[in-house]
């Protein structure tokens, strides 16, 4: 991990890069998308978090809309690759779920557990240049129920045809 990759992600800053094992095979890194597409990056609170699962399922249903808006979706789960596969297949999602069992990337994005109990979660939009353009962190996953459409509206506004 490079020093600049540990700086808190905030709107207008370069998103800290990472590389993790993916359910789609091999490893996926944020830099894989640089210069190619925007990225919606979502950190799942826990495997069984119902609002997080509903949000990821909704992102899956909207996947084609995001692709048409020049945006890829990455989900990070703080569990093993085997559990990430189970998560992805249970929701039938078409984009990679990355395994971060030690939650190192959660740490880079300052998503430590609140009072050592509640896992923080976050949703980000990172543009083609690797800059954070949207960021929402929370310990209450209920906000994700409307997040998918808000994210789509945001990434659609980044489309140069608007």
SVG drawing of the C-alpha trace seen along z (x, -y; Angstrom):
<svg xmlns="http://www.w3.org/2000/svg" viewBox="-36 -19 40 40">
<polyline fill="none" stroke="black" stroke-width="0.4" points="0.0,0.0 1.4,-3.4 1.2,-6.4 -1.2,-8.3 -3.5,-5.3 -4.2,-5.7 -5.4,-9.3 -9.1,-9.7 -11.3,-9.5 -13.3,-12.7 -15.1,-14.4 -12.6,-15.9 -9.7,-13.7 -8.2,-10.8 -9.8,-7.5 -7.4,-5.2 -6.5,-2.3 -6.8,1.3 -6.8,4.8 -8.9,7.7 -10.0,11.2 -13.2,11.0 -16.2,13.3 -15.7,12.8 -12.3,14.4 -8.8,13.0 -8.4,9.7 -10.0,6.4 -8.5,3.0 -10.0,-0.4 -7.2,-1.5 -8.5,1.1 -11.3,-1.4 -9.2,-4.6 -9.6,-6.3 -12.4,-3.9 -15.5,-4.3 -16.9,-5.8 -17.3,-3.4 -19.9,-3.0 -18.2,-1.5 -20.3,0.0 -19.1,1.4 -21.5,4.0 -22.0,3.7 -22.4,7.4 -23.4,10.4 -26.8,10.6 -27.6,6.8 -31.0,6.7 -30.9,3.1 -27.4,3.7 -28.6,6.8 -31.7,4.9 -29.4,2.1 -27.0,4.5 -30.0,6.4 -31.4,3.1 -28.0,2.1 -28.0,5.5 -31.4,4.8 -30.2,1.3 -26.8,2.6 -27.5,2.0 -28.7,-1.6 -25.4,-2.2 -23.4,-0.7 -25.2,-2.9 -24.2,-5.9 -20.6,-4.8 -20.4,-3.4 -19.2,-0.1 -20.3,1.2 -18.0,2.9 -19.2,4.3 -16.8,5.0 -17.7,7.6 -15.7,8.0 -15.6,11.8 -13.8,14.6 -14.1,15.1 -16.2,18.2 -18.7,16.0 -18.5,13.3 -19.5,16.0 -22.4,17.0 -23.5,13.4 -23.3,12.7 -25.1,15.8 -27.8,15.4 -28.6,12.0 -27.8,13.0 -25.8,9.9 -23.8,9.3 -20.9,7.3 -18.0,8.4 -18.2,8.7 -14.7,8.3 -13.5,10.2 -11.9,8.2 -11.8,10.6 -9.3,8.5 -11.3,5.4 -8.1,3.6 -9.9,1.6 -12.6,0.8 -9.8,-0.6 -8.3,-2.6 -11.7,-4.2 -12.1,-4.9 -14.9,-2.4 -13.9,-1.0 -16.5,0.4 -18.2,-2.4 -17.6,-1.7 -16.2,1.6 -19.7,2.9 -21.4,1.3 -19.7,1.7 -19.6,-1.5 -20.7,-1.2 -20.3,-3.6 -21.3,-4.3 -19.0,-6.3 -18.9,-7.4 -15.4,-7.6 -15.0,-9.3 -12.9,-8.1 -9.9,-10.0 -10.1,-8.3 -11.5,-11.3 -14.2,-10.8 -17.3,-12.7 -19.9,-11.3 -19.5,-9.9 -22.0,-8.7 -20.8,-6.9 -23.1,-5.6 -23.5,-3.2 -27.2,-3.0 -27.8,-0.9 -31.5,-1.9 -30.4,-4.8 -29.5,-2.4 -33.2,-1.7 -33.4,-4.7 -29.7,-5.0 -29.6,-3.1 -31.7,-5.7 -29.8,-8.6 -26.5,-7.0 -27.9,-6.5 -29.0,-10.1 -25.6,-11.2 -23.6,-9.1 -26.0,-10.1 -25.2,-13.7 -21.5,-12.9 -22.3,-11.8 -20.7,-14.3 -23.8,-14.3 -25.8,-16.2"/>
</svg>
